[in-house]
Each structure stands twice: as C-alpha cells, then as structure tokens.
Amino acid sequence: MMIERYIGRIAFSRDFGRQMRFIIGPRQSGKTTAAKKFLEDQGCLELYYNWDQRKIRDRYIADSHFFVQEIHNVEPTERKRWLCMDEIHKYPKWKNVLKDFFDSFGQENGFIITGSARLDMMRRSGDSLVGRYFTFRLNPVTLRELSGKSFKEPPADADEWVKSKLDHLVYEKAELSALLQFSGFPEPLLVNSVRFHNKWRRDYLDRLIREDLRDLTRIQELEKVATIMHLLPERISSPLSINALAKDVKCSFATVSNYLKAMELGYLVFRISPYSKRISRSLTKETKAYFFDWTRLKNPARRFENYVAVELKTLLELWTDAGIANFHMNYLRNRDGKETDFLILRDDEPWMMLEAKFSRANIDYHHRKNRELLRRIPFVQIVRQDNIAEEREDGLYQISASRLLA
C-alpha cells in the first residue's frame, strides 16, 4: 500500500518557479519515498542520487557534473527534468556543490534536496543559497492522508472550515485507531504489527540519540537525553518546567535547555509557546512539549492530545508551505491555571481555538471567556469518542477527531 502524501502536490507545484525544493522532516517520515514517487511520475527516476552511497561521491569527485549525460538520456513526461540529491548535506561543503548545480542547470531542470536534522540546521545558519530554494516540511502521516482524501485548502473563515466538517457525515474510525496505536510513521503504520512497532520504536529512538544527535551536537552525555525522553511522557500536555526537569536529571537549567533544543533539532519533540496578546491575566511563559511519535505515551488521554498536536502542526505547516497564509500554533493559560490546548493564528491573528478531550464533555467557561477576548473566533472541542458532531452554540462546536481531521 502506498500512502499519497500531500507534500507531492505542494512542494512540486509550478507556483514555486525554478527554486530548489528542500524537503525536511523527521527521520523515516517518508521524504525519500515522496521524492522518488514524484520522480517516477515525471519519468525521471534515473535522476535520483543518494549521497550516502560512496559511488555517488566518487562520481562527483571524478566529474563535478557527473549527471549531465543521464539528464540527456531521460525523456520526462513533462518538459522539465527533475533531479533529487538525497542526503547531500552529509557531503563537505554541500552548499557550494548545490550552488554550482543550480547556477549551472537550474534554469531548465528542477532540484529536490531531501534530508532531516542536519539539513535543517545548516539551512538556518546563513548560506550561499539564499534565493535559490524553498523549504517544505514533511511530518508523520495525517488521518486525511491515510484515508486517501485529496488535499484541500482552508477557507479564509475558520467557522466555514469547521462547518464543512459538519456537512460531511464521515468518520474514519479504523484509520484513527491505527494512527493512535502505531504512530504516523509510514513503516510501522503500514506493517500494522504490535511486535514490529515495539521493536521499531526502540530502534528508532536509539538511532536518533546515538547517531543523529551525536553527529549534530557536541553533547557528550547522550544518556542524559535518553533520561529526559523517559521523563517527558508525564509532562506532556502541561507547561514544561525546565527547572523541575533539571532537578530530576541533576543538570543545570542551561544544560537541560540545550538538550531540549537538540531534541527539537533531531525531530524527537516540538514545543508550542503560550499566547498572551490581548488575553487578560495571562501568566505562564513555559512552553508545552509534544513528541512527533505520540505512541511514546501510554496514557490514552495524553496520547490523544499529543496526536492532535501533531495533526494540527502538520496541517498548519502544509497550509503555510503551500503559500496560502502564515499559520502558527500557540496555547492559552491564565493565572488560574485554566488552559485551552491550542490556538491557531493566521497571519498573526487568532483564527480558531481547539481543546482535546478523550470523551464528550461540557465546554468549560474559560474557553468561552477566552473566545470573547479573541473576537469570538470558533472554538472546537475535539474528542476521541466517535459519532460526535455538534454545534453547541454559534461558534462553539464539539466534533470527533475521526470526523474533524478526516
């Protein structure tokens, strides 16, 4: 089974001109598969080059434009030929290599560059490639992708987006259960085996910590990172106190903060910040952390909230990378400790509020209050329980995740 990823429709659109397409994201999220699928559709699969392979590096050393003959041998399905340079960021001075490729051949040929943590880090660090590329993010598989539905752009009005979900009586129950059990990483999701998933999850974490983080950072005590990973599940869904975490790990605040930044860089976790603008009595400045792999959480309610966080993050990044608008996600918390899990902003303006609940429940007063302070944007209580689709009041909804996210 092949899962059609939306990145293919977005990243390779003609709307983005001749710029190189940088595709970044967690290890094993499907970047290479998506690139190869597009190359195959374009009749350009022969122009895939994995720079992890010594033979590709040797070919480059012998001839810096080693692929020229192969370009001429390919008959693309469309006018433009596409090349993929996978893992090229592991090659010394890779930016200069890409600059030469693009300046020499980028007028008539497209370049796809795939990679994960190191590519993202190097991309941020000032470069000679400015103006030559656009970045696109590939996260774990979404419910809508797994269900085989096409990519849809959001309307400008969030209320209209929510009501479109109410108008379509579809609950992707089996697909949601599979995602919650096996994660959104394609391999364990498609194998659909508990034993395979358990083994994959352990090996995945070990490789990330002992290979990616070791190569990316100067962290010596990698066992401390593993300890933080062990401690984080009990802290998911709550503001993350680095001071408390530092005390448990027996490290300084600065050290733990650096460890968390490294874990973000390696796509182990991501964090969202509190929103305070125009919210009265806003207090906390602590971020909330979530795993890219929500199956690291045993608690069903926390696992569900983490899953919703990844779904929303992925959706917003797809919309942003497609050039629709600039979407961002925060959370809300006041002095009384009352939280709204997610606040979506569109071009820096509050657009929609969401709260993750495991079962159908009343909508708490503080959500209504925050909504009034935010110009009455829609509020959605998204629940794990199936067969729920309610408009409680004007702009207040309670909808099953298997329907809202499908």
C-alpha positions in Angstrom: 0.0 0.0 0.0 1.3 3.5 -0.9 0.1 6.5 1.1 -0.3 9.5 -1.1 1.4 12.4 0.8 0.3 16.0 0.3 3.9 17.2 0.1 3.9 15.9 -3.5 1.1 18.2 -4.6 2.5 21.2 -2.7 6.3 21.1 -3.0 6.5 20.3 -6.7 3.9 22.8 -7.8 4.8 25.1 -10.7 3.7 28.0 -8.5 7.2 27.9 -6.9 9.1 28.6 -10.0 12.6 27.2 -10.5 13.8 27.3 -6.9 15.2 24.1 -5.4 12.8 22.2 -3.2 14.3 21.4 0.2 12.2 18.7 1.9 12.9 18.4 5.6 11.3 16.5 8.5 11.8 13.6 11.0 13.8 10.6 10.1 11.7 7.9 8.3 8.7 10.2 7.8 8.8 9.4 4.0 10.9 12.1 2.4 12.8 9.8 0.1 9.6 7.9 -0.8 7.8 11.1 -1.7 10.7 12.4 -3.8 11.1 9.1 -5.7 7.3 8.9 -6.3 7.4 12.3 -7.9 10.5 11.4 -10.0 8.8 8.2 -11.2 5.6 10.1 -12.2 7.8 12.6 -14.1 9.8 9.8 -15.8 13.0 10.9 -14.0 13.6 8.1 -11.5 17.1 7.6 -13.0 18.0 11.1 -11.7 17.8 10.1 -8.1 21.2 10.3 -6.3 21.8 9.1 -2.7 24.9 10.9 -1.4 25.1 8.3 1.4 26.5 6.0 -1.2 30.2 6.1 -1.8 29.8 5.5 -5.6 27.9 8.8 -5.9 30.5 10.7 -4.0 33.3 9.1 -6.1 31.4 10.0 -9.3 31.2 13.7 -8.1 34.9 13.7 -7.3 35.8 12.4 -10.8 33.3 14.8 -12.5 31.6 17.6 -10.7 28.7 17.5 -13.3 28.5 13.7 -13.4 24.8 13.6 -14.1 24.8 15.6 -17.3 24.7 12.6 -19.7 21.9 11.0 -17.6 19.8 14.2 -17.9 20.0 13.9 -21.7 19.1 10.3 -21.6 15.9 10.9 -19.7 12.6 11.7 -21.5 10.4 13.4 -18.9 6.6 13.1 -19.0 6.6 16.9 -18.9 9.1 19.5 -20.3 11.1 19.8 -17.2 13.5 17.2 -15.8 13.8 16.8 -12.1 16.8 15.5 -10.1 16.9 14.5 -6.4 20.0 14.9 -4.3 19.2 12.8 -1.2 21.4 13.3 1.9 23.8 15.6 0.1 24.0 17.7 3.3 26.4 15.0 4.6 28.9 15.9 2.0 31.6 18.5 2.8 30.8 22.0 1.5 27.5 20.7 0.2 26.1 24.3 -0.2 28.7 25.2 -2.7 28.1 22.0 -4.5 24.3 22.8 -4.7 25.0 26.4 -5.7 27.1 25.2 -8.6 24.4 22.6 -9.7 21.6 25.2 -9.5 23.5 28.0 -11.2 24.7 25.7 -14.0 21.5 23.6 -14.6 18.7 25.2 -12.6 17.2 27.2 -15.4 15.8 24.1 -17.2 16.0 21.4 -14.5 14.4 21.1 -11.1 16.3 20.0 -8.0 14.9 18.2 -5.0 17.0 18.2 -1.8 15.9 15.8 1.0 17.3 15.5 4.5 16.4 15.8 8.2 18.1 17.4 11.1 21.4 18.4 9.7 19.9 19.8 6.6 17.5 21.9 8.6 20.3 23.1 10.9 22.6 24.0 8.1 19.8 25.7 6.2 19.3 28.1 9.1 22.9 29.0 9.6 23.4 31.6 6.9 24.2 30.4 3.4 25.3 31.0 -0.1 22.0 29.5 -1.4 19.8 32.5 -0.5 17.1 33.0 -3.1 17.7 29.6 -4.7 15.4 27.3 -2.7 12.1 27.0 -0.9 11.6 24.7 2.2 8.8 22.3 2.6 8.2 20.2 5.8 7.1 16.6 5.8 5.7 15.3 9.1 4.1 12.0 10.1 1.1 10.7 8.1 -2.2 12.6 8.8 -5.6 11.0 9.1 -6.8 12.6 5.9 -3.7 11.3 4.0 -4.3 7.8 5.4 -7.9 7.9 4.4 -7.0 8.7 0.8 -8.6 12.1 0.6 -7.3 14.9 -1.5 -5.6 18.0 -0.1 -7.9 20.9 0.5 -7.0 24.5 1.1 -8.8 26.2 4.0 -11.3 29.0 3.5 -10.4 32.3 5.0 -13.0 32.0 7.7 -12.3 29.3 10.3 -16.0 28.9 11.0 -16.6 27.9 7.4 -13.9 25.3 7.7 -15.5 23.7 10.8 -19.0 23.7 9.3 -17.6 22.0 6.2 -16.8 19.1 8.5 -20.3 19.1 9.9 -21.7 18.9 6.4 -19.9 15.7 5.6 -21.0 12.6 7.5 -17.7 10.7 7.5 -15.9 9.1 10.5 -12.6 7.5 9.7 -12.7 5.3 12.8 -10.4 2.4 11.8 -7.8 4.8 10.4 -7.7 6.9 13.5 -7.4 3.8 15.7 -4.4 2.7 13.6 -2.7 6.0 13.9 -3.1 6.1 17.6 -1.8 2.6 18.0 1.1 2.6 15.5 2.0 6.3 15.0 2.1 8.3 11.8 5.4 7.0 10.7 4.8 5.1 7.4 6.7 1.9 8.1 5.1 0.8 11.5 1.7 2.2 10.3 1.7 0.1 7.2 3.1 -3.1 8.8 0.3 -2.9 11.4 2.0 -5.2 13.8 2.3 -4.6 17.6 5.6 -6.5 17.8 7.1 -4.7 14.8 6.0 -1.4 16.2 7.6 -2.1 19.6 10.9 -3.1 18.0 10.8 -0.2 15.5 10.1 2.4 18.2 13.0 1.3 20.4 15.5 1.1 17.5 14.3 4.5 16.1 15.0 6.3 19.4 18.3 4.6 19.8 19.4 5.7 16.3 18.2 9.2 16.8 20.0 9.7 20.0 23.2 7.8 19.3 23.7 8.8 15.7 21.8 12.0 14.7 22.2 13.9 18.0 25.8 12.7 18.4 26.6 14.0 14.9 24.6 17.2 15.2 25.7 18.4 18.6 28.6 18.4 21.0 26.6 16.7 23.7 28.8 14.2 25.5 26.3 12.7 27.9 23.8 11.3 25.5 22.4 9.1 28.3 21.0 12.3 29.8 19.0 12.9 26.7 17.6 9.3 27.0 16.7 10.1 30.6 14.8 13.2 29.5 12.9 11.2 27.0 12.0 8.8 29.7 10.8 11.6 32.0 8.8 13.6 29.3 5.7 11.4 29.0 4.4 12.5 32.4 5.0 16.2 31.4 3.2 16.1 28.0 0.1 18.3 27.9 1.3 20.6 30.7 3.6 23.6 30.7 7.1 22.2 30.8 9.2 23.4 33.8 12.8 23.2 32.8 13.8 23.9 36.4 11.9 20.8 37.6 13.3 18.7 34.8 16.9 19.9 35.5 16.4 18.9 39.2 15.3 15.4 38.1 18.1 14.9 35.6 20.6 16.5 38.0 21.8 19.1 35.4 21.8 22.8 35.2 19.0 24.8 33.7 21.2 25.8 30.7 22.2 22.2 30.1 18.7 20.8 30.0 17.6 23.7 27.9 20.3 22.8 25.4 19.3 19.2 25.5 15.7 20.1 24.6 16.9 22.3 21.7 18.9 19.4 20.4 15.9 17.1 20.7 13.8 19.6 18.7 16.6 19.8 16.1 16.5 16.0 15.8 12.7 15.9 15.5 12.2 14.0 18.7 9.9 16.7 20.2 8.5 20.0 19.2 7.3 22.8 21.5 4.5 25.4 21.4 4.5 28.7 23.3 1.8 30.4 25.3 -0.2 33.2 23.6 -0.6 36.4 25.7 -1.6 39.2 23.4 -5.0 40.6 24.4 -5.6 37.8 26.9 -6.2 39.2 30.3 -4.3 37.8 33.3 -2.0 35.7 31.1 0.8 34.3 33.2 2.9 31.4 32.1 5.8 31.7 29.8 6.6 28.0 29.8 6.3 26.0 26.6 4.4 22.7 26.1 6.3 19.8 24.6 5.0 17.1 22.4 6.5 14.0 20.7 6.4 13.5 17.0 5.8 9.9 17.9 2.7 10.1 20.2 2.9 6.3 20.8 5.6 7.0 23.4 2.7 8.0 25.7 0.9 5.2 27.5 -1.9 7.4 29.0 -4.7 7.3 26.4 -5.8 10.9 27.0 -2.3 12.3 26.8 -1.6 10.2 23.7 -4.7 11.6 22.1 -3.8 15.2 22.9 -0.3 14.6 21.5 -1.7 13.1 18.4 -4.0 16.1 17.9 -1.0 18.5 18.4 0.9 16.7 15.6 -2.1 16.7 13.3 -2.6 20.4 13.8 1.1 21.2 13.4 1.2 19.2 10.2 -1.9 20.8 8.8 -0.7 24.3 9.5 2.7 23.7 8.0 1.1 22.3 4.9 -1.1 25.3 4.5 1.9 27.7 5.2 4.3 25.9 2.9 1.6 25.9 0.1 1.7 29.7 0.3 -1.9 30.1 1.5 -1.1 32.2 4.6 1.2 32.1 7.6 -0.3 29.7 10.2 1.1 29.3 13.7 0.0 27.4 16.8 0.1 28.5 20.5 -1.8 27.6 23.7 -3.6 29.7 26.2 -3.3 29.6 30.0 -4.3 32.2 32.6 -3.4 32.8 36.3 -6.0 30.4 37.5 -4.2 27.6 35.6 -7.1 27.2 33.1 -5.9 26.2 29.7 -7.1 26.0 26.1 -4.9 23.4 24.4 -4.4 25.0 21.0 -4.8 28.5 19.5 -4.3 28.7 15.7 -3.2 32.0 14.3 -3.5 33.0 10.7 -1.1 35.8 9.7 -0.6 36.5 13.4 -4.3 37.0 14.1 -6.3 34.4 16.2 -8.2 32.2 13.9 -9.5 29.2 15.9 -9.3 27.6 19.3 -9.3 23.8 20.0 -9.4 21.7 23.1 -8.6 18.0 23.0 -10.8 15.7 25.1 -10.9 12.0 25.3 -14.7 11.8 25.7 -17.7 14.1 25.1 -18.0 16.7 27.8 -19.4 20.2 28.6 -17.5 23.2 27.2 -15.8 24.9 30.2 -16.5 28.5 30.9 -12.8 29.7 30.5 -12.9 28.6 26.8 -16.0 30.8 26.3 -14.3 33.7 28.1 -11.1 33.4 26.1 -13.2 33.2 22.9 -14.9 36.5 23.8 -11.5 38.1 24.3 -10.4 36.9 20.9 -13.2 38.4 18.9 -15.4 35.3 19.0 -13.3 33.1 16.9 -14.6 29.5 16.6 -13.9 27.1 19.4 -13.8 23.3 18.7 -13.7 20.6 21.4 -12.2 17.8 19.5 -12.9 14.4 21.1 -11.6 10.9 20.7 -15.1 9.5 21.1 -16.7 8.7 17.7 -20.0 9.8 16.3 -19.9 13.3 17.8 -20.7 16.3 15.6 -22.4 19.1 17.5 -22.8 22.9 17.2 -23.4 23.7 20.8 -23.9 27.4 20.2 -23.0 29.9 17.5 -19.2 29.3 17.0 -18.9 26.6 19.7 -18.5 23.0 18.5 -17.8 19.5 19.7 -16.6 17.1 17.0 -15.0 13.7 16.9 -11.4 13.7 15.7 -12.3 10.9 13.3 -14.5 13.5 11.5 -12.8 16.9 12.0 -9.4 15.7 10.9 -10.6 13.4 8.1 
